[in-house]
């Protein structure tokens, strides 16, 4: 009697096991470098766990050229856009360094200038590496850019800087992070 009860329970689970065996366990799909950039693709890409979706989607959809690219073309563009903001942020920090009367800000601003110079060079390298499809190396270069500005942000924490300094550093970090994540997607087929 006990055997027939076990047998009926096993048979009731067979349809569930069959469905689970043919259904992917993860909702994420694999991406191809030749995937055309669409709003749906951006939604998937920007939904990766390390990306700030509410920043990524508006940032990338605000430029209509985004939708003329495939995924392998998008990655260098992401680095280029981050690099452009990096140069604007560098000019802002240089101006603050030049005009501040607060001696407690001179050294951190100076360190941030060095950080942005290094970071912009790293993003230029990441952009070139992404164009040559060296996505692992591109991701590493983007991490170096991110880390450099993260250090700048740490040095400025708690100091009396204009509000837009922290915001623009954060945008820059998110752009670098997006480039890293997209490079990793292409490198590892996540």
Rosetta constraint file for C-alpha pairs under 8 A:
AtomPair CA 1 CA 5 HARMONIC 6.62 0.50
AtomPair CA 2 CA 6 HARMONIC 6.39 0.50
AtomPair CA 3 CA 7 HARMONIC 6.09 0.50
AtomPair CA 4 CA 8 HARMONIC 6.14 0.50
AtomPair CA 5 CA 9 HARMONIC 6.31 0.50
AtomPair CA 6 CA 10 HARMONIC 6.20 0.50
AtomPair CA 7 CA 11 HARMONIC 6.24 0.50
AtomPair CA 8 CA 12 HARMONIC 6.17 0.50
AtomPair CA 9 CA 13 HARMONIC 6.48 0.50
AtomPair CA 10 CA 14 HARMONIC 6.46 0.50
AtomPair CA 11 CA 15 HARMONIC 7.78 0.50
AtomPair CA 12 CA 16 HARMONIC 7.86 0.50
AtomPair CA 13 CA 17 HARMONIC 6.17 0.50
AtomPair CA 14 CA 18 HARMONIC 6.07 0.50
AtomPair CA 15 CA 19 HARMONIC 6.24 0.50
AtomPair CA 16 CA 20 HARMONIC 6.17 0.50
AtomPair CA 17 CA 21 HARMONIC 6.05 0.50
AtomPair CA 18 CA 22 HARMONIC 6.53 0.50
AtomPair CA 19 CA 23 HARMONIC 6.04 0.50
AtomPair CA 20 CA 24 HARMONIC 7.47 0.50
AtomPair CA 20 CA 25 HARMONIC 7.61 0.50
AtomPair CA 28 CA 44 HARMONIC 7.76 0.50
AtomPair CA 28 CA 190 HARMONIC 7.76 0.50
AtomPair CA 29 CA 190 HARMONIC 7.34 0.50
AtomPair CA 30 CA 189 HARMONIC 5.74 0.50
AtomPair CA 30 CA 190 HARMONIC 5.61 0.50
AtomPair CA 31 CA 35 HARMONIC 6.96 0.50
AtomPair CA 31 CA 185 HARMONIC 7.04 0.50
AtomPair CA 31 CA 186 HARMONIC 7.08 0.50
AtomPair CA 31 CA 189 HARMONIC 6.07 0.50
AtomPair CA 31 CA 190 HARMONIC 6.93 0.50
AtomPair CA 32 CA 71 HARMONIC 7.23 0.50
AtomPair CA 32 CA 186 HARMONIC 7.06 0.50
AtomPair CA 32 CA 189 HARMONIC 7.44 0.50
AtomPair CA 33 CA 70 HARMONIC 6.74 0.50
AtomPair CA 33 CA 71 HARMONIC 4.96 0.50
AtomPair CA 33 CA 72 HARMONIC 4.69 0.50
AtomPair CA 33 CA 186 HARMONIC 6.45 0.50
AtomPair CA 34 CA 70 HARMONIC 5.39 0.50
AtomPair CA 34 CA 71 HARMONIC 5.97 0.50
AtomPair CA 34 CA 72 HARMONIC 6.50 0.50
AtomPair CA 35 CA 70 HARMONIC 5.29 0.50
AtomPair CA 35 CA 71 HARMONIC 5.56 0.50
AtomPair CA 36 CA 41 HARMONIC 7.89 0.50
AtomPair CA 36 CA 67 HARMONIC 7.57 0.50
AtomPair CA 36 CA 68 HARMONIC 7.76 0.50
AtomPair CA 36 CA 69 HARMONIC 6.19 0.50
AtomPair CA 36 CA 70 HARMONIC 4.16 0.50
AtomPair CA 36 CA 71 HARMONIC 6.32 0.50
AtomPair CA 37 CA 41 HARMONIC 5.89 0.50
AtomPair CA 37 CA 42 HARMONIC 6.70 0.50
AtomPair CA 37 CA 66 HARMONIC 6.88 0.50
AtomPair CA 37 CA 67 HARMONIC 5.25 0.50
AtomPair CA 37 CA 68 HARMONIC 7.08 0.50
AtomPair CA 37 CA 69 HARMONIC 5.76 0.50
AtomPair CA 37 CA 70 HARMONIC 5.20 0.50
AtomPair CA 37 CA 71 HARMONIC 6.14 0.50
AtomPair CA 37 CA 74 HARMONIC 7.78 0.50
AtomPair CA 38 CA 42 HARMONIC 6.16 0.50
AtomPair CA 38 CA 67 HARMONIC 5.95 0.50
AtomPair CA 39 CA 43 HARMONIC 6.08 0.50
AtomPair CA 39 CA 61 HARMONIC 7.73 0.50
AtomPair CA 40 CA 44 HARMONIC 6.38 0.50
AtomPair CA 41 CA 45 HARMONIC 6.07 0.50
AtomPair CA 42 CA 46 HARMONIC 5.73 0.50
AtomPair CA 42 CA 57 HARMONIC 6.64 0.50
AtomPair CA 43 CA 47 HARMONIC 6.03 0.50
AtomPair CA 43 CA 53 HARMONIC 7.90 0.50
AtomPair CA 43 CA 57 HARMONIC 6.86 0.50
AtomPair CA 44 CA 48 HARMONIC 7.05 0.50
AtomPair CA 45 CA 182 HARMONIC 7.30 0.50
AtomPair CA 46 CA 51 HARMONIC 5.92 0.50
AtomPair CA 46 CA 52 HARMONIC 7.06 0.50
AtomPair CA 46 CA 53 HARMONIC 4.97 0.50
AtomPair CA 46 CA 56 HARMONIC 5.83 0.50
AtomPair CA 46 CA 57 HARMONIC 6.42 0.50
AtomPair CA 46 CA 178 HARMONIC 7.84 0.50
AtomPair CA 47 CA 51 HARMONIC 6.60 0.50
AtomPair CA 47 CA 52 HARMONIC 7.74 0.50
AtomPair CA 47 CA 53 HARMONIC 5.68 0.50
AtomPair CA 48 CA 53 HARMONIC 7.97 0.50
AtomPair CA 48 CA 181 HARMONIC 7.71 0.50
AtomPair CA 50 CA 177 HARMONIC 7.53 0.50
AtomPair CA 50 CA 181 HARMONIC 7.08 0.50
AtomPair CA 51 CA 56 HARMONIC 7.17 0.50
AtomPair CA 51 CA 174 HARMONIC 7.42 0.50
AtomPair CA 51 CA 177 HARMONIC 6.73 0.50
AtomPair CA 51 CA 178 HARMONIC 5.90 0.50
AtomPair CA 51 CA 181 HARMONIC 7.20 0.50
AtomPair CA 52 CA 56 HARMONIC 6.03 0.50
AtomPair CA 52 CA 174 HARMONIC 7.05 0.50
AtomPair CA 53 CA 57 HARMONIC 6.01 0.50
AtomPair CA 54 CA 58 HARMONIC 6.93 0.50
AtomPair CA 55 CA 59 HARMONIC 6.03 0.50
AtomPair CA 55 CA 174 HARMONIC 7.71 0.50
AtomPair CA 56 CA 60 HARMONIC 6.11 0.50
AtomPair CA 56 CA 174 HARMONIC 7.94 0.50
AtomPair CA 56 CA 175 HARMONIC 7.80 0.50
AtomPair CA 56 CA 178 HARMONIC 7.21 0.50
AtomPair CA 57 CA 61 HARMONIC 5.87 0.50
AtomPair CA 58 CA 62 HARMONIC 5.81 0.50
AtomPair CA 59 CA 63 HARMONIC 7.59 0.50
AtomPair CA 60 CA 66 HARMONIC 6.49 0.50
AtomPair CA 61 CA 66 HARMONIC 6.65 0.50
AtomPair CA 61 CA 67 HARMONIC 7.94 0.50
AtomPair CA 64 CA 68 HARMONIC 7.52 0.50
AtomPair CA 65 CA 69 HARMONIC 7.05 0.50
AtomPair CA 66 CA 74 HARMONIC 6.86 0.50
AtomPair CA 69 CA 73 HARMONIC 5.47 0.50
AtomPair CA 69 CA 74 HARMONIC 5.95 0.50
AtomPair CA 70 CA 74 HARMONIC 6.17 0.50
AtomPair CA 71 CA 75 HARMONIC 6.60 0.50
AtomPair CA 72 CA 76 HARMONIC 7.62 0.50
AtomPair CA 72 CA 130 HARMONIC 7.67 0.50
AtomPair CA 72 CA 131 HARMONIC 7.65 0.50
AtomPair CA 72 CA 133 HARMONIC 7.73 0.50
AtomPair CA 72 CA 186 HARMONIC 7.72 0.50
AtomPair CA 73 CA 77 HARMONIC 6.73 0.50
AtomPair CA 73 CA 131 HARMONIC 7.54 0.50
AtomPair CA 74 CA 78 HARMONIC 6.17 0.50
AtomPair CA 75 CA 79 HARMONIC 6.50 0.50
AtomPair CA 75 CA 127 HARMONIC 7.59 0.50
AtomPair CA 75 CA 130 HARMONIC 6.48 0.50
AtomPair CA 75 CA 179 HARMONIC 6.19 0.50
AtomPair CA 75 CA 182 HARMONIC 6.38 0.50
AtomPair CA 75 CA 183 HARMONIC 6.66 0.50
AtomPair CA 76 CA 80 HARMONIC 6.08 0.50
AtomPair CA 76 CA 126 HARMONIC 7.63 0.50
AtomPair CA 76 CA 127 HARMONIC 4.67 0.50
AtomPair CA 76 CA 128 HARMONIC 7.32 0.50
AtomPair CA 76 CA 130 HARMONIC 5.63 0.50
AtomPair CA 76 CA 131 HARMONIC 6.13 0.50
AtomPair CA 77 CA 81 HARMONIC 6.09 0.50
AtomPair CA 77 CA 127 HARMONIC 7.59 0.50
AtomPair CA 78 CA 82 HARMONIC 6.23 0.50
AtomPair CA 78 CA 175 HARMONIC 7.07 0.50
AtomPair CA 78 CA 178 HARMONIC 7.55 0.50
AtomPair CA 78 CA 179 HARMONIC 5.82 0.50
AtomPair CA 79 CA 83 HARMONIC 5.97 0.50
AtomPair CA 79 CA 123 HARMONIC 6.00 0.50
AtomPair CA 79 CA 124 HARMONIC 7.42 0.50
AtomPair CA 79 CA 126 HARMONIC 6.82 0.50
AtomPair CA 79 CA 127 HARMONIC 5.42 0.50
AtomPair CA 79 CA 142 HARMONIC 7.96 0.50
AtomPair CA 79 CA 175 HARMONIC 7.56 0.50
AtomPair CA 79 CA 176 HARMONIC 7.04 0.50
AtomPair CA 79 CA 179 HARMONIC 6.03 0.50
AtomPair CA 80 CA 84 HARMONIC 6.20 0.50
AtomPair CA 80 CA 123 HARMONIC 7.52 0.50
AtomPair CA 80 CA 124 HARMONIC 7.40 0.50
AtomPair CA 80 CA 127 HARMONIC 6.56 0.50
AtomPair CA 81 CA 85 HARMONIC 6.46 0.50
AtomPair CA 81 CA 175 HARMONIC 7.87 0.50
AtomPair CA 82 CA 86 HARMONIC 6.06 0.50
AtomPair CA 82 CA 123 HARMONIC 7.54 0.50
AtomPair CA 82 CA 172 HARMONIC 6.13 0.50
AtomPair CA 82 CA 175 HARMONIC 5.47 0.50
AtomPair CA 82 CA 176 HARMONIC 6.42 0.50
AtomPair CA 83 CA 87 HARMONIC 6.33 0.50
AtomPair CA 83 CA 120 HARMONIC 5.65 0.50
AtomPair CA 83 CA 123 HARMONIC 5.92 0.50
AtomPair CA 83 CA 124 HARMONIC 6.92 0.50
AtomPair CA 84 CA 88 HARMONIC 6.47 0.50
AtomPair CA 85 CA 89 HARMONIC 6.00 0.50
AtomPair CA 85 CA 172 HARMONIC 6.65 0.50
AtomPair CA 86 CA 90 HARMONIC 6.01 0.50
AtomPair CA 86 CA 116 HARMONIC 6.50 0.50
AtomPair CA 86 CA 119 HARMONIC 7.60 0.50
AtomPair CA 86 CA 120 HARMONIC 6.02 0.50
AtomPair CA 86 CA 172 HARMONIC 6.66 0.50
AtomPair CA 87 CA 91 HARMONIC 6.27 0.50
AtomPair CA 87 CA 116 HARMONIC 7.59 0.50
AtomPair CA 87 CA 120 HARMONIC 6.98 0.50
AtomPair CA 88 CA 92 HARMONIC 6.27 0.50
AtomPair CA 89 CA 93 HARMONIC 6.14 0.50
AtomPair CA 89 CA 116 HARMONIC 7.65 0.50
AtomPair CA 89 CA 168 HARMONIC 6.98 0.50
AtomPair CA 89 CA 169 HARMONIC 7.52 0.50
AtomPair CA 90 CA 94 HARMONIC 6.05 0.50
AtomPair CA 90 CA 112 HARMONIC 8.00 0.50
AtomPair CA 90 CA 113 HARMONIC 6.07 0.50
AtomPair CA 90 CA 116 HARMONIC 5.71 0.50
AtomPair CA 90 CA 117 HARMONIC 7.27 0.50
AtomPair CA 91 CA 95 HARMONIC 6.14 0.50
AtomPair CA 92 CA 96 HARMONIC 6.28 0.50
AtomPair CA 93 CA 97 HARMONIC 6.01 0.50
AtomPair CA 93 CA 109 HARMONIC 6.31 0.50
AtomPair CA 93 CA 112 HARMONIC 7.11 0.50
AtomPair CA 93 CA 113 HARMONIC 6.37 0.50
AtomPair CA 93 CA 165 HARMONIC 7.97 0.50
AtomPair CA 94 CA 98 HARMONIC 6.10 0.50
AtomPair CA 94 CA 109 HARMONIC 7.46 0.50
AtomPair CA 94 CA 110 HARMONIC 7.87 0.50
AtomPair CA 94 CA 113 HARMONIC 6.41 0.50
AtomPair CA 95 CA 99 HARMONIC 6.14 0.50
AtomPair CA 96 CA 100 HARMONIC 5.65 0.50
AtomPair CA 96 CA 109 HARMONIC 7.34 0.50
AtomPair CA 97 CA 105 HARMONIC 7.50 0.50
AtomPair CA 97 CA 106 HARMONIC 5.85 0.50
AtomPair CA 97 CA 109 HARMONIC 5.47 0.50
AtomPair CA 97 CA 110 HARMONIC 6.67 0.50
AtomPair CA 100 CA 105 HARMONIC 7.25 0.50
AtomPair CA 100 CA 106 HARMONIC 7.20 0.50
AtomPair CA 102 CA 106 HARMONIC 6.95 0.50
AtomPair CA 103 CA 107 HARMONIC 7.72 0.50
AtomPair CA 104 CA 108 HARMONIC 7.60 0.50
AtomPair CA 105 CA 109 HARMONIC 5.89 0.50
AtomPair CA 105 CA 156 HARMONIC 7.85 0.50
AtomPair CA 105 CA 159 HARMONIC 7.41 0.50
AtomPair CA 106 CA 110 HARMONIC 6.07 0.50
AtomPair CA 107 CA 111 HARMONIC 6.17 0.50
AtomPair CA 108 CA 112 HARMONIC 6.13 0.50
AtomPair CA 108 CA 152 HARMONIC 7.21 0.50
AtomPair CA 108 CA 155 HARMONIC 5.70 0.50
AtomPair CA 108 CA 156 HARMONIC 6.28 0.50
AtomPair CA 109 CA 113 HARMONIC 6.18 0.50
AtomPair CA 109 CA 156 HARMONIC 7.86 0.50
AtomPair CA 110 CA 114 HARMONIC 6.46 0.50
AtomPair CA 111 CA 115 HARMONIC 6.06 0.50
AtomPair CA 111 CA 152 HARMONIC 6.72 0.50
AtomPair CA 112 CA 116 HARMONIC 6.01 0.50
AtomPair CA 112 CA 149 HARMONIC 7.19 0.50
AtomPair CA 112 CA 152 HARMONIC 4.87 0.50
AtomPair CA 113 CA 117 HARMONIC 6.19 0.50
AtomPair CA 114 CA 118 HARMONIC 6.19 0.50
AtomPair CA 115 CA 119 HARMONIC 5.86 0.50
AtomPair CA 115 CA 148 HARMONIC 5.24 0.50
AtomPair CA 115 CA 149 HARMONIC 6.00 0.50
AtomPair CA 115 CA 151 HARMONIC 7.80 0.50
AtomPair CA 115 CA 152 HARMONIC 6.54 0.50
AtomPair CA 116 CA 120 HARMONIC 5.83 0.50
AtomPair CA 116 CA 145 HARMONIC 7.95 0.50
AtomPair CA 116 CA 148 HARMONIC 7.24 0.50
AtomPair CA 116 CA 149 HARMONIC 6.65 0.50
AtomPair CA 117 CA 121 HARMONIC 6.36 0.50
AtomPair CA 118 CA 122 HARMONIC 6.21 0.50
AtomPair CA 118 CA 145 HARMONIC 7.12 0.50
AtomPair CA 118 CA 148 HARMONIC 7.35 0.50
AtomPair CA 119 CA 123 HARMONIC 6.22 0.50
AtomPair CA 119 CA 144 HARMONIC 6.81 0.50
AtomPair CA 119 CA 145 HARMONIC 4.01 0.50
AtomPair CA 119 CA 146 HARMONIC 7.21 0.50
AtomPair CA 119 CA 148 HARMONIC 6.07 0.50
AtomPair CA 119 CA 149 HARMONIC 7.10 0.50
AtomPair CA 120 CA 124 HARMONIC 6.17 0.50
AtomPair CA 120 CA 145 HARMONIC 6.87 0.50
AtomPair CA 121 CA 125 HARMONIC 6.29 0.50
AtomPair CA 122 CA 126 HARMONIC 6.12 0.50
AtomPair CA 122 CA 141 HARMONIC 5.28 0.50
AtomPair CA 122 CA 142 HARMONIC 6.48 0.50
AtomPair CA 122 CA 144 HARMONIC 6.54 0.50
AtomPair CA 122 CA 145 HARMONIC 5.54 0.50
AtomPair CA 123 CA 127 HARMONIC 6.03 0.50
AtomPair CA 123 CA 141 HARMONIC 6.49 0.50
AtomPair CA 123 CA 142 HARMONIC 5.83 0.50
AtomPair CA 123 CA 145 HARMONIC 6.27 0.50
AtomPair CA 124 CA 128 HARMONIC 6.42 0.50
AtomPair CA 125 CA 129 HARMONIC 6.09 0.50
AtomPair CA 125 CA 138 HARMONIC 7.26 0.50
AtomPair CA 125 CA 141 HARMONIC 6.69 0.50
AtomPair CA 126 CA 130 HARMONIC 6.01 0.50
AtomPair CA 126 CA 137 HARMONIC 7.24 0.50
AtomPair CA 126 CA 138 HARMONIC 4.20 0.50
AtomPair CA 126 CA 139 HARMONIC 6.94 0.50
AtomPair CA 126 CA 140 HARMONIC 7.87 0.50
AtomPair CA 126 CA 141 HARMONIC 5.23 0.50
AtomPair CA 126 CA 142 HARMONIC 5.93 0.50
AtomPair CA 127 CA 131 HARMONIC 6.26 0.50
AtomPair CA 127 CA 138 HARMONIC 6.96 0.50
AtomPair CA 128 CA 132 HARMONIC 6.38 0.50
AtomPair CA 128 CA 138 HARMONIC 7.90 0.50
AtomPair CA 129 CA 133 HARMONIC 6.18 0.50
AtomPair CA 129 CA 134 HARMONIC 5.06 0.50
AtomPair CA 129 CA 135 HARMONIC 6.63 0.50
AtomPair CA 129 CA 137 HARMONIC 6.61 0.50
AtomPair CA 129 CA 138 HARMONIC 5.17 0.50
AtomPair CA 130 CA 134 HARMONIC 5.57 0.50
AtomPair CA 130 CA 135 HARMONIC 5.44 0.50
AtomPair CA 130 CA 138 HARMONIC 5.59 0.50
AtomPair CA 130 CA 183 HARMONIC 7.33 0.50
AtomPair CA 134 CA 138 HARMONIC 6.16 0.50
AtomPair CA 134 CA 187 HARMONIC 7.79 0.50
AtomPair CA 135 CA 139 HARMONIC 6.05 0.50
AtomPair CA 135 CA 183 HARMONIC 4.98 0.50
AtomPair CA 135 CA 184 HARMONIC 6.62 0.50
AtomPair CA 135 CA 186 HARMONIC 6.51 0.50
AtomPair CA 135 CA 187 HARMONIC 5.15 0.50
AtomPair CA 136 CA 140 HARMONIC 6.39 0.50
AtomPair CA 136 CA 183 HARMONIC 6.70 0.50
AtomPair CA 136 CA 184 HARMONIC 6.49 0.50
AtomPair CA 136 CA 187 HARMONIC 5.72 0.50
AtomPair CA 137 CA 141 HARMONIC 6.20 0.50
AtomPair CA 138 CA 142 HARMONIC 6.17 0.50
AtomPair CA 138 CA 180 HARMONIC 7.31 0.50
AtomPair CA 138 CA 183 HARMONIC 6.55 0.50
AtomPair CA 139 CA 143 HARMONIC 6.15 0.50
AtomPair CA 139 CA 179 HARMONIC 7.06 0.50
AtomPair CA 139 CA 180 HARMONIC 4.44 0.50
AtomPair CA 139 CA 181 HARMONIC 7.36 0.50
AtomPair CA 139 CA 183 HARMONIC 5.46 0.50
AtomPair CA 139 CA 184 HARMONIC 6.41 0.50
AtomPair CA 140 CA 144 HARMONIC 6.34 0.50
AtomPair CA 140 CA 180 HARMONIC 7.42 0.50
AtomPair CA 141 CA 145 HARMONIC 6.43 0.50
AtomPair CA 142 CA 146 HARMONIC 6.14 0.50
AtomPair CA 142 CA 176 HARMONIC 5.60 0.50
AtomPair CA 142 CA 177 HARMONIC 7.28 0.50
AtomPair CA 142 CA 179 HARMONIC 6.70 0.50
AtomPair CA 142 CA 180 HARMONIC 5.65 0.50
AtomPair CA 143 CA 147 HARMONIC 5.89 0.50
AtomPair CA 143 CA 176 HARMONIC 7.05 0.50
AtomPair CA 143 CA 177 HARMONIC 7.28 0.50
AtomPair CA 143 CA 180 HARMONIC 6.60 0.50
AtomPair CA 144 CA 148 HARMONIC 6.07 0.50
AtomPair CA 145 CA 149 HARMONIC 6.57 0.50
AtomPair CA 145 CA 176 HARMONIC 6.85 0.50
AtomPair CA 146 CA 150 HARMONIC 6.09 0.50
AtomPair CA 146 CA 172 HARMONIC 7.78 0.50
AtomPair CA 146 CA 173 HARMONIC 5.31 0.50
AtomPair CA 146 CA 176 HARMONIC 5.60 0.50
AtomPair CA 146 CA 177 HARMONIC 6.86 0.50
AtomPair CA 147 CA 151 HARMONIC 6.25 0.50
AtomPair CA 148 CA 152 HARMONIC 6.53 0.50
AtomPair CA 149 CA 153 HARMONIC 6.09 0.50
AtomPair CA 149 CA 169 HARMONIC 6.86 0.50
AtomPair CA 149 CA 173 HARMONIC 6.93 0.50
AtomPair CA 150 CA 154 HARMONIC 6.21 0.50
AtomPair CA 150 CA 173 HARMONIC 7.23 0.50
AtomPair CA 151 CA 155 HARMONIC 6.29 0.50
AtomPair CA 152 CA 156 HARMONIC 6.40 0.50
AtomPair CA 153 CA 157 HARMONIC 6.12 0.50
AtomPair CA 153 CA 166 HARMONIC 6.92 0.50
AtomPair CA 153 CA 169 HARMONIC 6.89 0.50
AtomPair CA 156 CA 161 HARMONIC 7.36 0.50
AtomPair CA 161 CA 165 HARMONIC 6.73 0.50
AtomPair CA 162 CA 166 HARMONIC 7.83 0.50
AtomPair CA 163 CA 167 HARMONIC 6.77 0.50
AtomPair CA 164 CA 168 HARMONIC 5.89 0.50
AtomPair CA 165 CA 169 HARMONIC 6.14 0.50
AtomPair CA 166 CA 170 HARMONIC 6.08 0.50
AtomPair CA 167 CA 171 HARMONIC 6.26 0.50
AtomPair CA 168 CA 172 HARMONIC 6.14 0.50
AtomPair CA 169 CA 173 HARMONIC 6.16 0.50
AtomPair CA 170 CA 174 HARMONIC 6.16 0.50
AtomPair CA 171 CA 175 HARMONIC 6.19 0.50
AtomPair CA 172 CA 176 HARMONIC 6.25 0.50
AtomPair CA 173 CA 177 HARMONIC 6.03 0.50
AtomPair CA 174 CA 178 HARMONIC 6.05 0.50
AtomPair CA 175 CA 179 HARMONIC 6.29 0.50
AtomPair CA 176 CA 180 HARMONIC 6.18 0.50
AtomPair CA 177 CA 181 HARMONIC 6.15 0.50
AtomPair CA 178 CA 182 HARMONIC 6.10 0.50
AtomPair CA 179 CA 183 HARMONIC 6.04 0.50
AtomPair CA 180 CA 184 HARMONIC 6.16 0.50
AtomPair CA 181 CA 185 HARMONIC 6.20 0.50
AtomPair CA 182 CA 186 HARMONIC 6.45 0.50
AtomPair CA 183 CA 187 HARMONIC 5.99 0.50
AtomPair CA 184 CA 188 HARMONIC 5.74 0.50
AtomPair CA 184 CA 189 HARMONIC 7.54 0.50
AtomPair CA 184 CA 190 HARMONIC 7.42 0.50
AtomPair CA 185 CA 189 HARMONIC 5.09 0.50
AtomPair CA 185 CA 190 HARMONIC 4.87 0.50
AtomPair CA 186 CA 190 HARMONIC 7.38 0.50
